[in-house]
Amino acid sequence: MPTQGSATVEVAASAAEVYALLTDLDRLPTLSPENERCEFLGDATAIDVGVRFRGHNKARDYEWHADCEVTVADVGKSFAYVVPPKFEHATTWAYAIESTGPNSCIVTESFDAPMLALPDVYPGTIEGRCENLQNACAVTMANLRAAFA
C-alpha cells in the first residue's frame, strides 16, 4: 500500500515570499483542494516549531478537522507539520523551497502517511486515499504557482 507522495513546481517568487504564503494560516487554505480553513491553537499567532494549529477539511461530502504540530519552520527553506501530534502513525506534510534566483524557486510538497498501510488504524476509507493525497499535492502546487503568476 503506497503511503508517500509529492508534487513539485517552479514558482515566480522569492523563497521568502513562498514561505510566507505557505505559513499564513489564513491564506494556506486557498491553495488546497481539501483544506477549508485553519486556526492557531493555544496562544500561538505565528508558525514556529512546536506551534499547534487545526485544519478544517472537506472531501466530497466528508468533513473533518485535524490538529497539527509544526516540526520544521526554517524561513525561506522548509516547513513541515505532523497530523495528529503525538500519534505513532502520524502523517507528515512537508514543503521544501529551493531558491533558484531572486524571484524564482522550486517548491515541493510531500506527505508521508504511514497509517495508510494500516487498515485497522486508519479511520477512513483507505482505497484510493494515497492517490487522492497525491492529486491534492499536484493541485496545491499548481495553485501556489498561480498565486504568484
C-alpha positions in Angstrom: 0.0 0.0 0.0 1.6 3.3 -1.0 2.0 5.8 1.8 4.0 8.7 0.3 3.7 11.2 -2.5 4.8 14.6 -3.6 4.5 17.3 -6.3 7.0 19.9 -7.4 6.6 23.3 -9.2 8.7 26.2 -10.2 7.3 29.5 -8.7 7.9 33.0 -9.9 8.5 34.4 -6.4 11.3 34.6 -3.9 11.7 31.7 -1.4 10.8 34.1 1.4 7.5 35.1 -0.3 6.6 31.5 -0.9 7.4 30.5 2.7 5.3 33.5 3.9 2.3 32.2 1.9 2.7 28.6 3.0 2.9 29.5 6.6 0.0 32.0 6.6 -2.9 30.1 8.0 -5.4 32.5 6.5 -4.0 32.0 3.0 -2.9 28.4 3.1 -6.4 27.0 2.6 -6.7 29.0 -0.7 -4.2 26.5 -2.2 -5.5 23.2 -1.0 -8.4 21.3 -2.6 -9.4 19.8 0.9 -8.4 22.4 3.5 -11.1 25.0 4.0 -9.7 26.9 6.9 -7.0 26.8 9.6 -6.7 28.3 13.1 -4.0 28.5 15.7 -4.5 26.6 18.9 -3.5 28.0 22.3 -1.8 31.4 22.3 0.1 31.0 19.1 -0.2 33.7 16.4 2.7 32.7 14.1 4.2 29.5 12.7 7.2 28.1 14.7 8.4 24.7 15.8 6.0 23.3 18.4 3.1 25.5 17.4 -0.2 23.7 17.0 -3.0 24.6 14.7 -6.2 23.0 13.5 -7.2 22.4 9.9 -10.8 22.1 8.9 -11.1 20.0 5.8 -13.7 18.6 3.3 -13.5 16.0 0.6 -16.7 15.4 -1.3 -19.4 15.0 1.5 -17.0 14.2 4.3 -15.9 16.9 6.6 -13.3 16.7 9.5 -10.8 18.7 11.4 -7.3 17.7 12.3 -4.9 19.1 14.8 -1.4 19.7 13.6 2.0 20.4 15.2 4.8 22.3 13.4 8.0 20.2 13.3 10.1 22.4 10.9 9.9 26.1 10.4 13.1 27.2 8.5 12.1 30.6 6.9 12.5 30.6 3.2 13.6 26.9 3.1 11.2 24.4 4.7 8.0 24.0 6.6 6.6 20.7 8.0 4.0 19.5 10.4 2.6 16.3 11.7 -1.1 15.3 11.9 -2.2 14.4 14.5 0.5 15.3 17.0 1.9 12.6 19.3 0.4 9.8 17.3 2.8 7.0 16.4 1.4 6.7 12.8 1.0 10.5 12.2 1.1 11.9 8.7 3.9 14.3 8.0 3.3 17.1 5.5 6.4 19.0 4.3 7.2 21.9 2.0 10.8 22.2 0.6 11.7 25.5 -1.0 14.8 25.8 -3.1 15.7 29.3 -4.3 16.8 29.4 -8.0 17.1 33.2 -8.2 15.9 36.4 -6.6 12.3 35.9 -7.9 12.1 32.2 -8.5 12.2 29.0 -6.6 11.3 25.3 -6.8 8.8 24.1 -4.3 8.0 20.5 -3.3 5.0 19.5 -1.2 5.3 16.0 0.1 3.4 13.7 2.5 4.3 10.5 4.4 1.2 8.8 5.7 2.2 5.5 7.4 -1.3 4.8 8.6 -2.5 4.3 5.0 -0.7 1.0 5.2 -2.6 0.1 8.4 -6.3 -0.5 7.6 -7.1 -1.3 11.3 -5.7 2.1 12.4 -6.8 4.5 9.6 -10.3 5.9 10.4 -11.4 6.4 6.8 -11.6 4.5 3.5 -8.0 3.6 2.6 -8.7 2.6 -1.0 -7.7 5.4 -3.3 -6.7 7.8 -0.4 -3.0 7.9 -1.3 -3.9 8.8 -4.9 -6.2 11.4 -3.6 -3.5 12.9 -1.5 -1.1 12.8 -4.4 -3.6 14.6 -6.6 -4.1 17.1 -3.8 -0.4 17.8 -3.8 -0.5 18.5 -7.5 -3.5 20.9 -7.2 -1.9 22.7 -4.2 1.4 23.2 -6.1 -0.4 24.4 -9.2 -2.4 26.9 -7.1 0.8 28.0 -5.4 2.4 28.7 -8.8 -0.8 30.6 -9.9 -0.8 32.7 -6.8 2.4 34.3 -8.0 1.6 34.4 -11.7 
